[in-house]
Amino acid sequence: MFQPVILHIETSTEICSVALSVGTDCLAVKENSEGRNNASLLTVFVDEMLNETGYSAESLNAVSVGSGPGSYTGLRIGLSTAKGLCYGANIPLIAVSTLHAMSMGFAHERDLSASALLCPMIDARRMEVYTALYDKYGRQVEKISAEIVSEQTFVSHLNERQIFFFGNGAAKCSAVITHGAAIFAEEFAHSARYMVDAALQAYKEKRFEDIAYFEPFYLKDFIVGPKKNNNK
């Protein structure tokens, strides 16, 4: 039975992560969490992974990329690399929602009750996060949004069931969301390995992106800061 070989690229957060899968099996992962080296590390990780596993870009069946929301710069770096690989090898591009992949990764690693909800959070500015709500099966309960976190955030759901909060935006919210049904899992770190199932499903359904025109899901417009006056 044919099992597609897919390269997965995730740079939506401070973690630069690359994985290679054959079907549902994740063969290898390379990642770094330092945050400022995504541009220099990403292509190195891709080259090293292909060499170490014996694959080439031409032997890939697709490339999947974390489509956001997340870091504007990180998303641009990941997508440009993914597009370059797809153009060069003439293979399709698959977009995987970063928040959805985070929720599936979290659910895969934990024994959760059927009623539990998952709230991945990606850090934005101040008390703002990019977030959504999912059930343990990856079904979306609340749409993706940029939320300024308060005591009332998701309180109607918290009144009915437990919510697990995780991701690089969760820690700063733990002092604000104090409901008894809120559980903060600060040890979670996102990884390209969590993209495998979603990318494989998209490949089977031929849900491919237009390589020339696809853009990440920024959620908010990128705001350019004021230019520095170097004459002072």
Buried (B, 14 or more C-beta within 10 A) or exposed (E): EEEBBBBBBBBBBBBBBBBBBBBEEBBBBBBBBEEEEBBEBBBBBBEBBBEEBEBEBEEBBBBBBBBBBBBBEBBBBBBBBBBBBBEEBEBBBBBBBBBBBBBBBBBBEBEBEEEBBBBBBBBBEEBBBBBBBBBBEBEBBBEBEBBEBEEEBBBEBBEEEBBBBBBBBBBBBBEEBEBEBBBBBEEBBBBBBBBBBBBBEBBEEEEBBEBEEBEBBBBEEEEEEEEEEEEE
